[in-house]
């Protein structure tokens, strides 16, 4: 049910997604949906929570896998992990990035609280890794807070390029993102 709901919300938009279409795709009756979810807000909140939990678990695996690696290798693994997730869960990412959810807070009060949790989780993982870079002497402490935003902005830019239909998010883009961040844009 949640996968069908995710697809319909992403394809139709949050304001136009119909429960009957979600039920049809899930192969259940509308009544069955309402046995599990009280309304569209509850259904969308369940979709967002499921995918946010999935992303958090994958990012946690990345940080665990790379805790003894140099910061460059750890950042590369993190970005590759994130880009693989984006490529695999494009419908979820589209819902997060469309901004429609914020405009529909009254219709989706529970669901609209979840995207900030997702972004905060990603930014915290980035902040923790960059703090490690400071401890390793690779990054300056003077710009720690700004660097978190800059790195997260690089990730966001690649994802927006994908969602605009220009170039799909690719794992190999991780090399460039990390090189631009750590070495500067003039690196080849």
VEXFI-894417 format. One record per residue: x, y, z of N, C-alpha, C, O in turn; residue in one letter. Coordinates in steps of 0.1 Angstrom, whole numbers, padded with zeros to 4 digits, always signed. Example, Ala and Ser with C-alpha at 12.3 -4.5 7.8 and 13.67 -1.06 7.14 Angstrom:
// residues 2
+0132-0057+0078+0123-0045+0078+0132-0033+0078+0142-0033+0085A +0128-0022+0071+0137-0011+0071+0129+0000+0079+0134+0011+0080S 
***
This chain:
// residues 188
+0008-0012+0000+0000+0000+0000+0008+0013+0000+0005+0022-0007X +0019+0012+0008+0027+0025+0009+0035+0028-0004+0036+0039-0007X +0039+0018-0011+0046+0020-0024+0036+0026-0034+0039+0035-0041X +0024+0020-0034+0014+0026-0043+0011+0040-0040+0009+0049-0048X +0009+0043-0027+0007+0057-0022+0018+0066-0026+0015+0077-0031X +0030+0062-0024+0042+0070-0028+0041+0073-0043+0044+0085-0046X +0039+0064-0051+0038+0066-0065+0027+0076-0069+0029+0085-0077X +0015+0074-0064+0004+0083-0067+0007+0097-0062+0004+0107-0069X +0012+0098-0050+0015+0112-0045+0025+0119-0053+0024+0131-0056X +0035+0111-0058+0046+0117-0066+0041+0121-0080+0044+0131-0085X +0033+0112-0086+0028+0114-0099+0018+0125-0100+0018+0133-0109X +0008+0124-0091-0004+0133-0092-0002+0146-0085-0009+0156-0088X +0007+0146-0075+0009+0158-0067+0000+0156-0054-0010+0148-0055X +0004+0162-0044-0003+0159-0031-0017+0164-0031-0026+0158-0025X -0020+0175-0037-0034+0180-0037-0043+0173-0046-0055+0173-0045X -0037+0165-0056-0046+0158-0066-0046+0143-0064-0053+0136-0071X -0038+0138-0055-0037+0124-0053-0050+0119-0047-0055+0125-0037X -0056+0108-0053-0069+0103-0048-0067+0089-0041-0059+0081-0046X -0073+0088-0030-0073+0075-0023-0078+0063-0031-0072+0052-0030X -0088+0066-0040-0092+0055-0048-0082+0050-0058-0081+0038-0061X -0073+0059-0063-0063+0055-0072-0052+0047-0064-0046+0037-0069X -0049+0052-0052-0039+0045-0044-0044+0031-0041-0036+0021-0042X -0057+0029-0037-0063+0016-0034-0062+0007-0047-0059-0005-0046X -0066+0013-0058-0066+0005-0071-0052-0001-0073-0050-0012-0076X -0041+0008-0072-0028+0004-0075-0023-0006-0065-0015-0016-0068X -0027-0005-0053-0023-0014-0042-0031-0027-0043-0028-0037-0036X -0042-0027-0051-0050-0039-0052-0059-0042-0040-0061-0053-0036X -0063-0031-0033-0071-0032-0021-0083-0023-0023-0083-0015-0032X -0093-0024-0014-0104-0015-0014-0101-0002-0007-0092-0002+0002X -0108+0008-0009-0106+0021-0002-0108+0019+0013-0101+0024+0021X -0118+0010+0016-0121+0007+0030-0109+0001+0037-0107+0003+0048X -0102-0008+0029-0090-0014+0035-0080-0004+0039-0073-0005+0049X -0078+0006+0030-0068+0017+0033-0072+0024+0046-0063+0026+0054X -0085+0027+0047-0089+0034+0059-0089+0025+0072-0090+0031+0083X -0087+0012+0070-0085+0004+0082-0071+0006+0088-0069+0004+0100X -0062+0010+0079-0048+0012+0084-0045+0027+0086-0037+0030+0095X -0051+0036+0078-0047+0050+0079-0060+0058+0079-0070+0055+0072X -0061+0067+0088-0074+0075+0091-0077+0084+0079-0089+0087+0077X -0066+0089+0072-0069+0098+0061-0056+0099+0052-0047+0092+0055X -0057+0108+0042-0045+0109+0033-0033+0114+0041-0022+0110+0037X -0035+0123+0050-0024+0128+0058-0016+0116+0065-0004+0115+0065X -0024+0107+0071-0018+0096+0078-0011+0086+0068+0000+0081+0071X -0017+0085+0057-0011+0076+0046+0002+0082+0041+0012+0076+0040X +0002+0095+0038+0014+0102+0034+0025+0102+0045+0037+0100+0042X +0021+0105+0057+0030+0104+0068+0037+0091+0069+0049+0090+0072X +0030+0080+0067+0035+0067+0068+0045+0064+0057+0056+0058+0059X +0042+0069+0045+0052+0068+0034+0065+0076+0037+0076+0070+0035X +0063+0088+0041+0075+0096+0044+0083+0091+0055+0096+0091+0055X +0077+0086+0066+0084+0080+0077+0091+0067+0073+0103+0065+0077X +0085+0059+0064+0092+0047+0060+0104+0050+0052+0115+0044+0054X +0103+0059+0043+0115+0063+0034+0126+0071+0042+0138+0069+0040X +0121+0079+0052+0131+0086+0060+0139+0076+0069+0151+0077+0070X +0132+0067+0074+0138+0056+0082+0148+0049+0074+0159+0045+0078X +0144+0046+0061+0153+0038+0052+0166+0046+0049+0177+0041+0050X +0164+0059+0046+0176+0068+0044+0185+0069+0056+0197+0067+0055X +0179+0071+0067+0187+0072+0080+0195+0059+0082+0207+0060+0086X +0189+0048+0080+0196+0035+0082+0207+0034+0072+0218+0029+0076X +0205+0038+0059+0216+0037+0050+0228+0046+0053+0239+0043+0051X +0224+0058+0057+0235+0068+0061+0242+0063+0073+0255+0065+0074X +0235+0057+0083+0242+0051+0095+0251+0040+0091+0262+0039+0096X +0247+0032+0081+0256+0021+0077+0269+0027+0070+0280+0022+0072X +0267+0038+0063+0278+0044+0056+0288+0049+0067+0300+0047+0066X +0283+0056+0077+0292+0062+0087+0299+0051+0095+0310+0052+0099X +0292+0040+0097+0298+0029+0104+0309+0022+0096+0319+0018+0101X +0306+0021+0083+0316+0014+0074+0328+0022+0073+0339+0017+0070X +0327+0036+0074+0339+0044+0071+0345+0051+0083+0353+0060+0082X +0341+0047+0095+0346+0054+0107+0361+0054+0109+0367+0063+0115X +0368+0045+0103+0383+0045+0104+0390+0048+0091+0402+0047+0090X +0382+0054+0082+0388+0058+0069+0391+0073+0069+0385+0080+0077X +0400+0077+0061+0402+0092+0060+0389+0099+0056+0380+0093+0050X +0388+0112+0059+0376+0119+0057+0372+0119+0042+0360+0118+0039X +0381+0120+0033+0377+0120+0018+0370+0107+0015+0360+0108+0008X +0375+0096+0019+0369+0083+0016+0355+0082+0023+0346+0077+0017X +0354+0087+0035+0341+0087+0042+0331+0096+0035+0319+0092+0034X +0335+0108+0031+0326+0116+0023+0322+0110+0010+0310+0111+0006X +0331+0104+0003+0328+0097-0009+0317+0086-0007+0308+0085-0015X +0319+0078+0003+0310+0068+0006+0296+0073+0010+0286+0068+0005X +0296+0084+0018+0283+0090+0021+0276+0095+0009+0264+0093+0008X +0283+0102+0000+0276+0108-0011+0272+0097-0021+0261+0098-0026X +0280+0087-0023+0276+0076-0031+0263+0069-0025+0254+0066-0033X +0263+0067-0012+0252+0061-0006+0239+0070-0008+0229+0064-0011X +0240+0083-0006+0229+0092-0008+0224+0092-0022+0212+0091-0025X +0233+0093-0032+0230+0093-0046+0223+0080-0050+0214+0080-0058X +0228+0068-0045+0221+0056-0048+0207+0056-0043+0198+0051-0049X +0205+0061-0031+0192+0062-0025+0183+0070-0033+0172+0067-0036X +0188+0082-0037+0180+0091-0046+0176+0084-0059+0164+0085-0063X +0185+0077-0065+0182+0071-0078+0171+0060-0076+0163+0058-0084X +0172+0053-0064+0163+0042-0062+0149+0047-0056+0139+0040-0059X +0149+0058-0049+0137+0063-0043+0133+0077-0048+0130+0086-0040X +0134+0078-0061+0131+0091-0067+0117+0096-0064+0116+0108-0063X +0107+0088-0063+0094+0092-0060+0094+0099-0046+0087+0110-0045X +0100+0093-0036+0101+0099-0023+0108+0113-0023+0103+0122-0018X +0119+0113-0030+0127+0125-0031+0119+0136-0038+0119+0148-0035X +0111+0132-0048+0103+0142-0056+0093+0148-0046+0091+0160-0046X +0087+0140-0038+0077+0145-0028+0084+0155-0018+0079+0166-0015X +0096+0152-0014+0103+0161-0005+0107+0174-0011+0106+0185-0005X +0111+0173-0024+0116+0185-0031+0106+0194-0037+0109+0206-0040X +0094+0189-0039+0084+0197-0047+0080+0209-0039+0075+0219-0045X +0080+0209-0026+0076+0220-0018+0061+0221-0016+0056+0229-0008X +0054+0213-0023+0039+0213-0022+0035+0210-0008+0025+0215-0003X +0042+0201-0001+0038+0197+0012+0038+0209+0022+0029+0210+0030X +0048+0217+0021+0048+0229+0029+0036+0238+0027+0031+0245+0036X +0032+0239+0014+0021+0247+0011+0007+0241+0016-0003+0248+0016X +0007+0229+0018-0005+0222+0022-0005+0217+0037-0010+0207+0040X +0002+0225+0045+0003+0221+0059-0010+0219+0066-0012+0210+0075X -0021+0226+0062-0034+0224+0068-0040+0211+0064-0046+0204+0072X -0037+0207+0052-0043+0194+0047-0034+0182+0052-0040+0171+0054X -0022+0184+0054-0012+0174+0058-0004+0178+0070+0008+0179+0070X -0011+0180+0082-0003+0185+0093+0007+0175+0099+0018+0179+0103X +0004+0162+0098+0013+0152+0103+0025+0150+0093+0036+0149+0097X +0021+0148+0081+0031+0145+0070+0041+0157+0068+0052+0155+0066X +0036+0169+0070+0044+0181+0067+0055+0183+0078+0064+0190+0076X +0054+0176+0089+0064+0176+0099+0076+0167+0096+0086+0168+0103X +0074+0158+0087+0085+0148+0084+0096+0152+0075+0107+0149+0078X +0094+0160+0065+0106+0164+0057+0117+0171+0065+0129+0169+0062X +0113+0180+0074+0124+0186+0082+0132+0176+0090+0144+0178+0091X +0126+0165+0094+0133+0154+0101+0143+0148+0092+0154+0145+0095X +0139+0146+0079+0147+0139+0069+0160+0148+0067+0171+0143+0067X +0157+0161+0064+0168+0170+0061+0177+0172+0073+0190+0172+0072X +0172+0172+0085+0180+0174+0098+0189+0162+0099+0200+0163+0103X +0183+0150+0096+0191+0138+0098+0203+0138+0088+0214+0134+0092X +0201+0141+0076+0212+0142+0066+0222+0152+0070+0234+0150+0069X +0217+0164+0074+0227+0175+0078+0235+0171+0090+0246+0174+0091X +0229+0163+0099+0236+0159+0111+0247+0149+0108+0258+0150+0113X +0244+0140+0098+0255+0130+0094+0266+0138+0087+0278+0135+0090X +0263+0148+0079+0273+0156+0072+0281+0164+0083+0293+0164+0082X +0274+0170+0093+0280+0178+0103+0290+0169+0111+0301+0173+0114X +0286+0157+0114+0295+0148+0122+0307+0144+0113+0318+0144+0119X +0305+0141+0100+0317+0138+0092+0326+0150+0091+0338+0149+0091X +0321+0162+0089+0329+0174+0087+0336+0177+0100+0347+0182+0100X +0330+0174+0111+0337+0176+0124+0349+0167+0125+0359+0170+0131X +0347+0155+0120+0358+0145+0119+0369+0151+0110+0381+0150+0113X +0365+0158+0099+0375+0164+0090+0383+0175+0097+0395+0177+0095X +0376+0182+0106+0383+0192+0114+0393+0186+0124+0404+0190+0125X +0389+0175+0130+0398+0168+0140+0410+0163+0132+0421+0162+0138X +0408+0158+0120+0419+0153+0112+0428+0164+0106+0438+0161+0100X +0424+0176+0107+0431+0187+0102+0429+0190+0087+0437+0197+0081X +0419+0183+0081+0416+0185+0067+0408+0197+0064+0409+0204+0054X +0399+0201+0074+0390+0212+0072+0393+0222+0083+0396+0219+0094X +0391+0235+0080+0393+0245+0091+0381+0246+0100+0369+0245+0095X +0383+0248+0112+0372+0249+0122+0364+0262+0121+0353+0263+0124X +0371+0272+0116+0365+0286+0115+0352+0286+0106+0344+0295+0108X +0351+0277+0097+0339+0277+0088+0330+0264+0090+0323+0261+0081X +0331+0258+0101+0324+0245+0104+0309+0246+0101+0304+0238+0093X +0302+0256+0106+0288+0257+0104+0284+0259+0089+0275+0253+0083X +0292+0269+0083+0290+0272+0069+0293+0260+0060+0285+0257+0050X +0303+0252+0063+0307+0241+0055+0296+0230+0055+0294+0223+0044X +0289+0228+0066+0278+0219+0066+0268+0223+0055+0263+0214+0048X +0264+0236+0055+0254+0241+0046+0260+0240+0031+0252+0236+0022X +0272+0243+0029+0278+0242+0016+0278+0228+0011+0274+0225-0001X +0282+0218+0019+0282+0204+0014+0268+0199+0012+0266+0193+0001X +0259+0202+0021+0245+0198+0019+0239+0205+0006+0231+0199-0001X +0243+0217+0003+0239+0224-0009+0244+0218-0021+0237+0217-0031X +0256+0213-0021+0261+0205-0033+0253+0193-0035+0250+0190-0047X +0250+0186-0025+0242+0174-0026+0228+0177-0032+0223+0171-0041X +0222+0188-0026+0209+0192-0031+0209+0196-0046+0200+0193-0053X +0219+0203-0050+0220+0208-0064+0221+0196-0073+0214+0197-0084X +0228+0185-0070+0228+0174-0079+0214+0167-0080+0210+0163-0090X +0208+0167-0068+0194+0160-0068+0184+0169-0076+0176+0164-0083X +0185+0182-0074+0176+0191-0082+0178+0189-0097+0169+0189-0105X +0191+0188-0101+0194+0186-0115+0187+0173-0120+0181+0173-0131X +0187+0163-0112+0180+0150-0115+0165+0153-0116+0159+0149-0126X +0159+0159-0106+0145+0160-0106+0140+0169-0117+0128+0168-0121X +0148+0178-0122+0144+0187-0133+0145+0180-0146+0142+0185-0157X +0149+0167-0146+0150+0159-0158+0163+0161-0166+0163+0158-0178X +0173+0168-0160+0185+0171-0168+0194+0159-0169+0198+0154-0179X +0199+0155-0157+0208+0143-0157+0205+0135-0144+0204+0141-0133X +0203+0122-0146+0200+0114-0134+0211+0115-0124+0223+0116-0127X +0207+0113-0111+0217+0113-0100+0225+0100-0102+0220+0089-0103X +0238+0102-0103+0247+0091-0105+0258+0089-0094+0262+0099-0089X +0261+0077-0091+0270+0074-0080+0284+0081-0084+0291+0085-0075X +0288+0081-0096+0301+0086-0100+0302+0101-0098+0313+0107-0098X +0290+0108-0097+0290+0123-0094+0296+0125-0080+0300+0137-0077X +0297+0115-0072+0302+0117-0058+0317+0122-0059+0321+0131-0050X +0325+0117-0068+0339+0121-0069+0340+0136-0071+0348+0143-0064X +0332+0142-0080+0332+0156-0083+0327+0164-0071+0333+0174-0067X +0316+0160-0065+0311+0167-0053+0321+0168-0042+0324+0179-0037X +0328+0157-0039+0338+0157-0028+0350+0165-0032+0356+0172-0024X +0354+0164-0045+0366+0172-0050+0363+0187-0049+0372+0194-0045X +0351+0191-0054+0348+0205-0053+0348+0210-0039+0353+0221-0036X +0342+0202-0030+0341+0206-0016+0355+0207-0009+0358+0217-0003X +0363+0196-0011+0375+0196-0003+0387+0203-0010+0395+0209-0004X +0387+0204-0024+0398+0209-0031+0395+0222-0039+0404+0230-0042X +0382+0225-0041+0378+0237-0048+0373+0234-0062+0376+0223-0067X +0366+0243-0068+0360+0241-0081+0370+0240-0092+0367+0235-0103X +0382+0245-0090+0392+0245-0101+0399+0232-0103+0406+0230-0112X +0396+0222-0094+0402+0209-0096+0395+0201-0107+0383+0203-0110X +0403+0193-0114+0398+0186-0125+0393+0172-0122+0388+0165-0131X 
***
